Amino acid sequence: MLKAFKEMEADFNGEQQGVVVTAVTAQYTLHKGKRWFTNNAFLKPVRYIRSNLKVVTNVRITKILINSSSKKAYGVEYKMNNELSSYYIATTKKEVILSAGAINFPQILIISGIGPKTVLDYFDFGIALILDLKIRFNLQDHVTSSDVEFILNENTQQIYLSICCHQLDPWPQPELSKQLLSIIVVLLQPKSRGRVKLDSNDPLTNALIYSNYFAEEIDIQSLIKGLLFGVKLSRTNSLISKGYTLITDFLTFGTEPYWRCALRTNTKSINHPGGTCKMGPYNNTDLVVDPQLKVYGIANLRVVE
């Protein structure tokens, strides 16, 4: 596959970064052949050694504790998963650092009194407003489509490319005995924006997610370009020499409606939501945190994604 990309002059270290399509062997953070995470590398070695570190698991943060007069965060309120009727409090003399993800951030902050005044007034959650900030908007995600798929026959070493549009019922599925290789096209810089909505003031109730994928036409066009690049791979000598065959007998292959159908019926998230606590300089009224991740207008509170 890398040879096929090279044949198309896809140079990963090319002069025009971000303009041409490039390819490289995927790089991972590994330790002894396994994925290695921050927890494994930094927390586990010292979790039971350091006296100034306490790790509590299986809990749910229900509220950030904020002094409404001084607008200073001084702790958090939480519940143990197996003791939902009891509340616990953890306080700090320094900072509260909230790392809850782009979906839970808005819920926790709004329930704590930080959020759009219009939202709190409209839904009448009974939450006292401490600071009016534009939280919960600007939701972005990396949308992906895997409609370009190679099916490798183990006996003949023949590779097929299947580009699917799920308007057929039933849709022909590849044989389970064959190996499947997918080209996954990811929209890294989406223009469409979604939002997160609260349905109640109960912190244990899941927030509502309005992803709003493909609200902007340019997002569709960008993904179509990626899928078309996958089709071009079928014309490289590297894949043709392996017996590569492009399957095009499903619907009217290659037309604009075909690709749009393929995107809207076989598109998914790769779970990289972000943007609901927008970061930037203070002169923008849509912002929530500064470049140091400090929440504007609230002392001792940072939001990290």
Contacts in CASP RR format, 6 or more apart in sequence:
PFRMAT RR
TARGET T0000
AUTHOR 0000-0000-0000
METHOD contacts of the structure
MODEL  1
MLKAFKEMEADFNGEQQGVVVTAVTAQYTLHKGKRWFTNNAFLKPVRYIR
SNLKVVTNVRITKILINSSSKKAYGVEYKMNNELSSYYIATTKKEVILSA
GAINFPQILIISGIGPKTVLDYFDFGIALILDLKIRFNLQDHVTSSDVEF
ILNENTQQIYLSICCHQLDPWPQPELSKQLLSIIVVLLQPKSRGRVKLDS
NDPLTNALIYSNYFAEEIDIQSLIKGLLFGVKLSRTNSLISKGYTLITDF
LTFGTEPYWRCALRTNTKSINHPGGTCKMGPYNNTDLVVDPQLKVYGIAN
LRVVE
1 23 0 8 1.000
1 181 0 8 1.000
1 233 0 8 1.000
1 238 0 8 1.000
1 239 0 8 1.000
2 23 0 8 1.000
2 24 0 8 1.000
2 25 0 8 1.000
3 236 0 8 1.000
3 238 0 8 1.000
4 233 0 8 1.000
4 236 0 8 1.000
4 238 0 8 1.000
4 239 0 8 1.000
5 21 0 8 1.000
5 22 0 8 1.000
5 23 0 8 1.000
5 233 0 8 1.000
6 23 0 8 1.000
7 236 0 8 1.000
7 237 0 8 1.000
7 238 0 8 1.000
8 21 0 8 1.000
8 232 0 8 1.000
8 233 0 8 1.000
8 236 0 8 1.000
9 20 0 8 1.000
10 20 0 8 1.000
10 21 0 8 1.000
10 22 0 8 1.000
10 23 0 8 1.000
11 20 0 8 1.000
11 22 0 8 1.000
12 22 0 8 1.000
12 23 0 8 1.000
12 24 0 8 1.000
13 22 0 8 1.000
14 20 0 8 1.000
14 22 0 8 1.000
21 226 0 8 1.000
21 229 0 8 1.000
28 35 0 8 1.000
29 35 0 8 1.000
29 36 0 8 1.000
29 37 0 8 1.000
30 36 0 8 1.000
31 40 0 8 1.000
31 41 0 8 1.000
43 55 0 8 1.000
46 53 0 8 1.000
47 53 0 8 1.000
47 55 0 8 1.000
56 78 0 8 1.000
58 80 0 8 1.000
58 81 0 8 1.000
58 82 0 8 1.000
59 78 0 8 1.000
59 79 0 8 1.000
59 80 0 8 1.000
59 81 0 8 1.000
59 88 0 8 1.000
60 78 0 8 1.000
60 79 0 8 1.000
60 81 0 8 1.000
60 203 0 8 1.000
60 204 0 8 1.000
61 76 0 8 1.000
61 77 0 8 1.000
61 78 0 8 1.000
61 98 0 8 1.000
61 100 0 8 1.000
61 108 0 8 1.000
61 203 0 8 1.000
62 77 0 8 1.000
62 78 0 8 1.000
62 79 0 8 1.000
62 87 0 8 1.000
62 108 0 8 1.000
62 111 0 8 1.000
62 203 0 8 1.000
62 204 0 8 1.000
63 76 0 8 1.000
63 77 0 8 1.000
63 108 0 8 1.000
63 111 0 8 1.000
63 112 0 8 1.000
63 203 0 8 1.000
64 73 0 8 1.000
64 75 0 8 1.000
64 76 0 8 1.000
64 77 0 8 1.000
64 96 0 8 1.000
64 98 0 8 1.000
64 108 0 8 1.000
64 109 0 8 1.000
64 112 0 8 1.000
64 114 0 8 1.000
64 301 0 8 1.000
65 73 0 8 1.000
65 74 0 8 1.000
65 75 0 8 1.000
65 76 0 8 1.000
65 77 0 8 1.000
65 89 0 8 1.000
65 91 0 8 1.000
65 96 0 8 1.000
65 112 0 8 1.000
66 72 0 8 1.000
66 73 0 8 1.000
66 74 0 8 1.000
66 112 0 8 1.000
66 113 0 8 1.000
66 114 0 8 1.000
66 130 0 8 1.000
66 298 0 8 1.000
66 301 0 8 1.000
67 73 0 8 1.000
67 74 0 8 1.000
68 128 0 8 1.000
68 130 0 8 1.000
70 299 0 8 1.000
71 130 0 8 1.000
71 131 0 8 1.000
71 297 0 8 1.000
71 298 0 8 1.000
71 299 0 8 1.000
72 298 0 8 1.000
72 299 0 8 1.000
72 300 0 8 1.000
73 95 0 8 1.000
73 96 0 8 1.000
73 298 0 8 1.000
73 299 0 8 1.000
73 300 0 8 1.000
73 301 0 8 1.000
74 91 0 8 1.000
74 92 0 8 1.000
74 96 0 8 1.000
74 300 0 8 1.000
75 89 0 8 1.000
75 90 0 8 1.000
75 91 0 8 1.000
75 92 0 8 1.000
75 96 0 8 1.000
76 89 0 8 1.000
76 90 0 8 1.000
76 96 0 8 1.000
77 87 0 8 1.000
77 88 0 8 1.000
77 89 0 8 1.000
78 87 0 8 1.000
78 88 0 8 1.000
78 89 0 8 1.000
78 90 0 8 1.000
79 86 0 8 1.000
79 87 0 8 1.000
79 88 0 8 1.000
79 204 0 8 1.000
80 86 0 8 1.000
80 88 0 8 1.000
84 204 0 8 1.000
92 300 0 8 1.000
94 300 0 8 1.000
95 300 0 8 1.000
95 301 0 8 1.000
95 302 0 8 1.000
96 300 0 8 1.000
96 301 0 8 1.000
96 302 0 8 1.000
97 302 0 8 1.000
97 304 0 8 1.000
98 105 0 8 1.000
98 108 0 8 1.000
98 109 0 8 1.000
98 301 0 8 1.000
98 302 0 8 1.000
98 303 0 8 1.000
98 304 0 8 1.000
99 303 0 8 1.000
99 304 0 8 1.000
99 305 0 8 1.000
100 108 0 8 1.000
101 273 0 8 1.000
101 274 0 8 1.000
101 305 0 8 1.000
102 139 0 8 1.000
102 196 0 8 1.000
102 273 0 8 1.000
102 274 0 8 1.000
102 275 0 8 1.000
102 276 0 8 1.000
102 277 0 8 1.000
102 305 0 8 1.000
103 196 0 8 1.000
103 207 0 8 1.000
103 209 0 8 1.000
103 273 0 8 1.000
103 276 0 8 1.000
104 207 0 8 1.000
105 135 0 8 1.000
105 276 0 8 1.000
105 277 0 8 1.000
105 303 0 8 1.000
105 305 0 8 1.000
106 115 0 8 1.000
106 135 0 8 1.000
106 136 0 8 1.000
106 196 0 8 1.000
106 198 0 8 1.000
106 207 0 8 1.000
106 276 0 8 1.000
106 277 0 8 1.000
107 196 0 8 1.000
107 198 0 8 1.000
107 203 0 8 1.000
107 207 0 8 1.000
108 203 0 8 1.000
109 115 0 8 1.000
109 133 0 8 1.000
109 135 0 8 1.000
109 277 0 8 1.000
109 295 0 8 1.000
109 303 0 8 1.000
110 116 0 8 1.000
110 119 0 8 1.000
110 120 0 8 1.000
110 125 0 8 1.000
110 127 0 8 1.000
110 135 0 8 1.000
110 136 0 8 1.000
110 198 0 8 1.000
111 125 0 8 1.000
111 127 0 8 1.000
111 198 0 8 1.000
111 201 0 8 1.000
111 203 0 8 1.000
112 130 0 8 1.000
113 120 0 8 1.000
113 127 0 8 1.000
113 128 0 8 1.000
113 129 0 8 1.000
113 130 0 8 1.000
113 131 0 8 1.000
114 130 0 8 1.000
114 131 0 8 1.000
114 133 0 8 1.000
114 135 0 8 1.000
114 295 0 8 1.000
114 298 0 8 1.000
115 129 0 8 1.000
115 131 0 8 1.000
115 132 0 8 1.000
115 133 0 8 1.000
115 134 0 8 1.000
115 135 0 8 1.000
115 136 0 8 1.000
116 132 0 8 1.000
116 133 0 8 1.000
116 134 0 8 1.000
116 135 0 8 1.000
116 136 0 8 1.000
117 129 0 8 1.000
117 132 0 8 1.000
119 136 0 8 1.000
119 198 0 8 1.000
120 126 0 8 1.000
120 127 0 8 1.000
120 129 0 8 1.000
123 198 0 8 1.000
125 198 0 8 1.000
125 200 0 8 1.000
125 201 0 8 1.000
126 201 0 8 1.000
127 201 0 8 1.000
130 298 0 8 1.000
131 297 0 8 1.000
131 298 0 8 1.000
133 288 0 8 1.000
133 295 0 8 1.000
133 296 0 8 1.000
134 278 0 8 1.000
134 285 0 8 1.000
134 286 0 8 1.000
134 287 0 8 1.000
134 288 0 8 1.000
135 276 0 8 1.000
135 277 0 8 1.000
135 288 0 8 1.000
136 195 0 8 1.000
136 196 0 8 1.000
136 197 0 8 1.000
136 198 0 8 1.000
136 276 0 8 1.000
137 193 0 8 1.000
137 194 0 8 1.000
137 195 0 8 1.000
137 276 0 8 1.000
137 278 0 8 1.000
137 286 0 8 1.000
138 193 0 8 1.000
138 194 0 8 1.000
138 195 0 8 1.000
138 275 0 8 1.000
138 276 0 8 1.000
138 278 0 8 1.000
138 286 0 8 1.000
139 193 0 8 1.000
139 194 0 8 1.000
139 195 0 8 1.000
139 196 0 8 1.000
139 209 0 8 1.000
139 210 0 8 1.000
139 211 0 8 1.000
139 212 0 8 1.000
139 273 0 8 1.000
139 274 0 8 1.000
139 275 0 8 1.000
139 276 0 8 1.000
140 190 0 8 1.000
140 192 0 8 1.000
140 193 0 8 1.000
140 194 0 8 1.000
140 273 0 8 1.000
140 274 0 8 1.000
140 275 0 8 1.000
141 190 0 8 1.000
141 211 0 8 1.000
141 213 0 8 1.000
141 269 0 8 1.000
141 270 0 8 1.000
141 271 0 8 1.000
141 272 0 8 1.000
141 273 0 8 1.000
141 274 0 8 1.000
142 186 0 8 1.000
142 187 0 8 1.000
142 188 0 8 1.000
142 190 0 8 1.000
142 269 0 8 1.000
142 270 0 8 1.000
142 272 0 8 1.000
143 186 0 8 1.000
143 187 0 8 1.000
143 190 0 8 1.000
143 213 0 8 1.000
143 214 0 8 1.000
143 219 0 8 1.000
143 223 0 8 1.000
143 267 0 8 1.000
143 268 0 8 1.000
143 269 0 8 1.000
143 270 0 8 1.000
144 184 0 8 1.000
144 185 0 8 1.000
144 186 0 8 1.000
144 187 0 8 1.000
144 267 0 8 1.000
144 268 0 8 1.000
144 269 0 8 1.000
144 270 0 8 1.000
145 184 0 8 1.000
145 185 0 8 1.000
145 223 0 8 1.000
145 227 0 8 1.000
145 262 0 8 1.000
145 263 0 8 1.000
145 266 0 8 1.000
145 267 0 8 1.000
145 268 0 8 1.000
146 182 0 8 1.000
146 183 0 8 1.000
146 184 0 8 1.000
146 185 0 8 1.000
146 266 0 8 1.000
146 268 0 8 1.000
147 163 0 8 1.000
147 164 0 8 1.000
147 165 0 8 1.000
147 185 0 8 1.000
147 227 0 8 1.000
147 262 0 8 1.000
147 263 0 8 1.000
147 266 0 8 1.000
148 161 0 8 1.000
148 162 0 8 1.000
148 163 0 8 1.000
148 182 0 8 1.000
148 183 0 8 1.000
148 185 0 8 1.000
148 227 0 8 1.000
148 230 0 8 1.000
148 231 0 8 1.000
149 161 0 8 1.000
149 162 0 8 1.000
149 163 0 8 1.000
149 164 0 8 1.000
149 174 0 8 1.000
149 180 0 8 1.000
149 181 0 8 1.000
149 182 0 8 1.000
149 183 0 8 1.000
150 159 0 8 1.000
150 160 0 8 1.000
150 161 0 8 1.000
150 162 0 8 1.000
150 180 0 8 1.000
150 181 0 8 1.000
150 182 0 8 1.000
150 183 0 8 1.000
150 244 0 8 1.000
151 159 0 8 1.000
151 160 0 8 1.000
151 161 0 8 1.000
151 162 0 8 1.000
151 174 0 8 1.000
151 175 0 8 1.000
151 178 0 8 1.000
151 179 0 8 1.000
151 180 0 8 1.000
151 181 0 8 1.000
152 158 0 8 1.000
152 159 0 8 1.000
152 160 0 8 1.000
152 178 0 8 1.000
152 179 0 8 1.000
152 180 0 8 1.000
152 181 0 8 1.000
153 159 0 8 1.000
153 160 0 8 1.000
153 178 0 8 1.000
154 177 0 8 1.000
154 178 0 8 1.000
154 179 0 8 1.000
156 243 0 8 1.000
157 242 0 8 1.000
157 243 0 8 1.000
158 242 0 8 1.000
158 243 0 8 1.000
158 244 0 8 1.000
158 245 0 8 1.000
159 181 0 8 1.000
159 239 0 8 1.000
159 242 0 8 1.000
159 243 0 8 1.000
159 244 0 8 1.000
159 245 0 8 1.000
160 244 0 8 1.000
160 245 0 8 1.000
160 246 0 8 1.000
160 247 0 8 1.000
161 230 0 8 1.000
161 231 0 8 1.000
161 233 0 8 1.000
161 234 0 8 1.000
161 244 0 8 1.000
161 245 0 8 1.000
161 246 0 8 1.000
161 247 0 8 1.000
162 174 0 8 1.000
162 247 0 8 1.000
163 227 0 8 1.000
163 231 0 8 1.000
163 247 0 8 1.000
163 248 0 8 1.000
163 250 0 8 1.000
163 253 0 8 1.000
163 254 0 8 1.000
163 262 0 8 1.000
164 171 0 8 1.000
164 250 0 8 1.000
164 262 0 8 1.000
164 266 0 8 1.000
165 250 0 8 1.000
165 251 0 8 1.000
165 258 0 8 1.000
165 259 0 8 1.000
165 261 0 8 1.000
165 262 0 8 1.000
165 265 0 8 1.000
165 266 0 8 1.000
166 261 0 8 1.000
166 262 0 8 1.000
166 265 0 8 1.000
166 266 0 8 1.000
167 251 0 8 1.000
167 261 0 8 1.000
167 265 0 8 1.000
168 250 0 8 1.000
168 251 0 8 1.000
172 250 0 8 1.000
174 180 0 8 1.000
183 230 0 8 1.000
183 233 0 8 1.000
185 223 0 8 1.000
185 226 0 8 1.000
185 227 0 8 1.000
186 270 0 8 1.000
187 219 0 8 1.000
187 222 0 8 1.000
187 223 0 8 1.000
190 213 0 8 1.000
190 216 0 8 1.000
190 219 0 8 1.000
191 216 0 8 1.000
191 218 0 8 1.000
191 219 0 8 1.000
192 212 0 8 1.000
192 213 0 8 1.000
192 214 0 8 1.000
192 215 0 8 1.000
192 216 0 8 1.000
192 219 0 8 1.000
193 212 0 8 1.000
193 215 0 8 1.000
194 210 0 8 1.000
194 211 0 8 1.000
194 212 0 8 1.000
194 215 0 8 1.000
195 210 0 8 1.000
195 212 0 8 1.000
195 276 0 8 1.000
196 207 0 8 1.000
196 208 0 8 1.000
196 209 0 8 1.000
196 210 0 8 1.000
196 276 0 8 1.000
197 207 0 8 1.000
197 208 0 8 1.000
197 209 0 8 1.000
197 210 0 8 1.000
198 207 0 8 1.000
198 208 0 8 1.000
199 205 0 8 1.000
199 207 0 8 1.000
199 208 0 8 1.000
209 273 0 8 1.000
211 269 0 8 1.000
213 219 0 8 1.000
213 267 0 8 1.000
214 220 0 8 1.000
214 263 0 8 1.000
214 264 0 8 1.000
220 260 0 8 1.000
220 263 0 8 1.000
223 263 0 8 1.000
223 267 0 8 1.000
224 259 0 8 1.000
224 260 0 8 1.000
224 263 0 8 1.000
227 259 0 8 1.000
227 262 0 8 1.000
227 263 0 8 1.000
228 259 0 8 1.000
231 246 0 8 1.000
231 254 0 8 1.000
233 239 0 8 1.000
234 240 0 8 1.000
234 244 0 8 1.000
234 246 0 8 1.000
248 254 0 8 1.000
251 258 0 8 1.000
251 261 0 8 1.000
252 258 0 8 1.000
274 305 0 8 1.000
275 305 0 8 1.000
277 288 0 8 1.000
277 289 0 8 1.000
277 295 0 8 1.000
277 303 0 8 1.000
277 305 0 8 1.000
278 284 0 8 1.000
278 286 0 8 1.000
278 287 0 8 1.000
278 288 0 8 1.000
278 289 0 8 1.000
279 287 0 8 1.000
279 288 0 8 1.000
279 289 0 8 1.000
279 290 0 8 1.000
279 291 0 8 1.000
279 293 0 8 1.000
280 287 0 8 1.000
280 289 0 8 1.000
280 290 0 8 1.000
280 291 0 8 1.000
281 287 0 8 1.000
281 290 0 8 1.000
281 291 0 8 1.000
282 290 0 8 1.000
282 296 0 8 1.000
287 296 0 8 1.000
288 295 0 8 1.000
288 296 0 8 1.000
288 303 0 8 1.000
289 295 0 8 1.000
289 296 0 8 1.000
289 302 0 8 1.000
289 303 0 8 1.000
290 296 0 8 1.000
292 302 0 8 1.000
293 302 0 8 1.000
293 303 0 8 1.000
293 304 0 8 1.000
294 301 0 8 1.000
294 302 0 8 1.000
295 301 0 8 1.000
295 302 0 8 1.000
295 303 0 8 1.000
END
